[in-house]
Amino acid sequence: MAKLPWHNDYPLDPARVRDILGVDLGAELTLEHVVALGEGWDFTTYLIDGEWVFRFPKRRQSARQLARERRLLDAIGDALADQPVAIPRYRYVVERSKRFALGYVGYPLLRGDALVDCHDELDPAVIGRELGRFLKQLQTAPAPLRPPRVYRDSFPSDLIEFRREFADARASLPESIAAACERLLARTPPRDPGPPVFQHGDLGAEHILIDRARGSIVAVIDWGDAGWGNGVADVVGLWGWGGDPAVAAAVSEWGRVMSTDDWIRLRTWGVAYAIGTAYYGYKDGREGLHTAALRWLDRMNRAGQLDDPAACDG
């Protein structure tokens, strides 16, 4: 059987994690409580003693991604330190473990619930404005990477992968929505002429943490794909979750102006993101993710955006 893209070459359990950390960092951690926190596309995470999050790569490629992420976060951390949305600040960096094949990191727990798990209790415009202010601050931070000399929008070529994910996920989608998604993904949206912006790069609703009591964003996590790219990329996940009102509020605070082509690119990408979330949830047995993605796709379908990505919500 072919491996799924998020396969884990180095599976862990609490006893194994306790052994790894005990040998590498035993003098600094009590290790009284070792709890599996979650498993994403590239990393397995464990909560240690209720206050430390440790991220372990699932593949060698993920380890290289983690090393790059660490350098990027070190470079932008101080510039983002005084704003209300936190980012991971690595306290433990183990490049050569005595018990684990790859390097791993640990950082203080950022408390909150993933936006993907929050539904009707949040105001999309409020969340949008907060994310827009965060993205504006990110744009003012010194970029840790040089912009590309020649910018080529990657989204049209990414459609090949999105179509493959759709083919795998189609059986889990209602037929009317599946047919509309197939028609949409058969088209190629307008290319982004640039210039590129420095961005998180994978700002899905699963990477935005929320304080439910306050109804506000408290953290943005998983920075392994940060870099220069399409100007709408960092609001794709927000649009998938909250639609046009959320993004309109975000770009207003961010200070960006969205053209008609920008909205078409955003909505096409947002549909692909929702399909990808459904695909991941369906294949990995994550019913919450799958249900959330179906809810998003139903909203897009009712708004007519699966048939016409130029259509506005409502």
LINQUI-V82914 format. One record per residue. SS is DSSP state (hx for helix, st for strand, lp for the rest). PHI is phi in whole degrees, 0 to 359 (NA if undefined). PSI is psi as a letter, one per 40 degrees, with the letter a starting at -180 (none if undefined). Layout:
SS & PHI & PSI
SS & PHI & PSI
This chain:
lp & NA & h
lp & 294 & i
lp & 288 & i
lp & 288 & i
lp & 301 & d
lp & 257 & f
lp & 302 & i
lp & 249 & h
lp & 277 & e
lp & 226 & g
lp & 297 & i
lp & 229 & i
lp & 219 & i
hx & 304 & d
hx & 296 & d
hx & 294 & d
hx & 296 & d
hx & 300 & d
hx & 294 & d
hx & 300 & d
hx & 290 & d
hx & 298 & d
hx & 285 & d
hx & 281 & d
hx & 224 & f
lp & 304 & d
lp & 286 & e
lp & 250 & e
lp & 234 & i
lp & 281 & d
lp & 61 & f
lp & 288 & d
lp & 231 & h
st & 234 & h
st & 233 & h
st & 295 & h
st & 264 & d
st & 171 & i
st & 224 & h
lp & 257 & a
lp & 297 & d
lp & 243 & e
st & 222 & i
st & 255 & h
st & 241 & i
st & 232 & i
st & 263 & h
st & 248 & h
lp & 56 & f
lp & 72 & e
lp & 220 & e
st & 238 & h
st & 257 & h
st & 248 & h
st & 249 & h
st & 245 & h
st & 297 & i
lp & 268 & e
lp & 211 & i
hx & 298 & d
hx & 300 & d
hx & 294 & d
hx & 294 & d
hx & 295 & d
hx & 297 & d
hx & 294 & d
hx & 298 & d
hx & 295 & d
hx & 301 & d
hx & 300 & d
hx & 296 & d
hx & 295 & d
hx & 294 & d
hx & 299 & d
hx & 285 & d
hx & 257 & e
lp & 302 & d
hx & 295 & d
hx & 292 & d
hx & 255 & e
lp & 291 & d
lp & 264 & e
lp & 254 & i
lp & 285 & e
lp & 263 & h
st & 276 & i
st & 233 & i
lp & 300 & h
lp & 236 & h
st & 289 & h
st & 263 & d
st & 243 & h
st & 228 & h
st & 249 & h
lp & 277 & d
lp & 229 & g
lp & 277 & i
lp & 277 & e
lp & 234 & e
lp & 233 & i
lp & 290 & d
lp & 236 & i
lp & 287 & i
st & 211 & i
st & 222 & i
st & 220 & i
st & 214 & i
st & 301 & h
lp & 303 & h
lp & 262 & h
lp & 277 & h
lp & 163 & i
st & 255 & i
st & 297 & h
hx & 304 & d
hx & 299 & d
hx & 267 & e
lp & 255 & h
lp & 240 & b
lp & 284 & e
lp & 281 & e
lp & 248 & i
lp & 272 & h
hx & 303 & d
hx & 293 & d
hx & 296 & d
hx & 298 & d
hx & 299 & d
hx & 297 & d
hx & 294 & d
hx & 293 & d
hx & 300 & d
hx & 295 & d
hx & 295 & d
hx & 295 & d
hx & 297 & d
hx & 295 & d
hx & 299 & d
hx & 292 & d
hx & 274 & e
lp & 288 & i
lp & 300 & h
lp & 294 & h
lp & 281 & e
lp & 234 & i
lp & 288 & i
lp & 295 & i
lp & 294 & i
lp & 292 & d
lp & 235 & h
lp & 261 & h
lp & 233 & h
lp & 298 & h
lp & 274 & e
hx & 300 & d
hx & 303 & d
hx & 287 & d
hx & 294 & d
hx & 302 & d
hx & 300 & d
hx & 291 & d
hx & 298 & d
hx & 293 & d
hx & 295 & d
hx & 299 & d
hx & 298 & d
hx & 300 & d
hx & 287 & d
hx & 268 & e
hx & 304 & d
hx & 299 & d
hx & 268 & e
lp & 256 & i
lp & 302 & i
hx & 299 & d
hx & 296 & d
hx & 289 & d
hx & 299 & d
hx & 295 & d
hx & 293 & d
hx & 296 & d
hx & 298 & d
hx & 295 & d
hx & 294 & d
hx & 288 & e
lp & 284 & e
lp & 267 & i
lp & 250 & h
lp & 289 & i
lp & 301 & i
lp & 288 & i
lp & 282 & h
lp & 282 & e
lp & 87 & a
lp & 286 & i
lp & 289 & i
st & 238 & i
st & 284 & h
st & 211 & i
lp & 298 & d
lp & 92 & e
lp & 211 & f
lp & 273 & g
lp & 284 & i
hx & 295 & e
hx & 282 & e
hx & 254 & e
st & 249 & h
st & 261 & i
st & 239 & h
st & 270 & h
lp & 298 & d
lp & 297 & d
lp & 270 & e
lp & 69 & f
st & 219 & i
st & 281 & h
st & 245 & d
st & 199 & i
st & 234 & h
lp & 241 & i
lp & 60 & g
lp & 258 & f
lp & 294 & e
lp & 254 & e
lp & 300 & i
st & 166 & a
st & 267 & h
st & 186 & a
lp & 309 & h
lp & 296 & e
lp & 260 & e
hx & 302 & d
hx & 280 & e
hx & 245 & e
hx & 296 & d
hx & 296 & d
hx & 299 & d
hx & 295 & d
hx & 304 & d
hx & 283 & d
hx & 240 & e
hx & 72 & a
hx & 303 & d
hx & 301 & d
hx & 295 & d
hx & 288 & d
hx & 302 & d
hx & 293 & d
hx & 295 & d
hx & 290 & d
hx & 295 & d
hx & 290 & d
hx & 290 & d
lp & 89 & e
lp & 263 & i
lp & 245 & h
lp & 262 & h
lp & 280 & i
hx & 301 & d
hx & 296 & d
hx & 299 & d
hx & 295 & d
hx & 295 & d
hx & 299 & d
hx & 299 & d
hx & 291 & d
hx & 296 & d
hx & 295 & d
hx & 297 & d
hx & 296 & d
hx & 299 & d
hx & 297 & d
hx & 296 & d
hx & 297 & d
hx & 299 & d
hx & 295 & d
hx & 297 & d
hx & 299 & d
hx & 298 & d
hx & 298 & d
hx & 292 & d
hx & 287 & d
lp & 262 & e
lp & 70 & f
lp & 256 & g
hx & 298 & d
hx & 298 & d
hx & 297 & d
hx & 297 & d
hx & 296 & d
hx & 299 & d
hx & 296 & d
hx & 296 & d
hx & 296 & d
hx & 297 & d
hx & 296 & d
hx & 297 & d
hx & 299 & d
hx & 298 & d
hx & 294 & d
hx & 295 & d
lp & 279 & e
lp & 82 & e
lp & 280 & e
lp & 286 & d
lp & 273 & d
lp & 217 & g
lp & 292 & e
lp & 275 & e
lp & 285 & i
lp & 270 & i
lp & 301 & h
lp & 78 & none
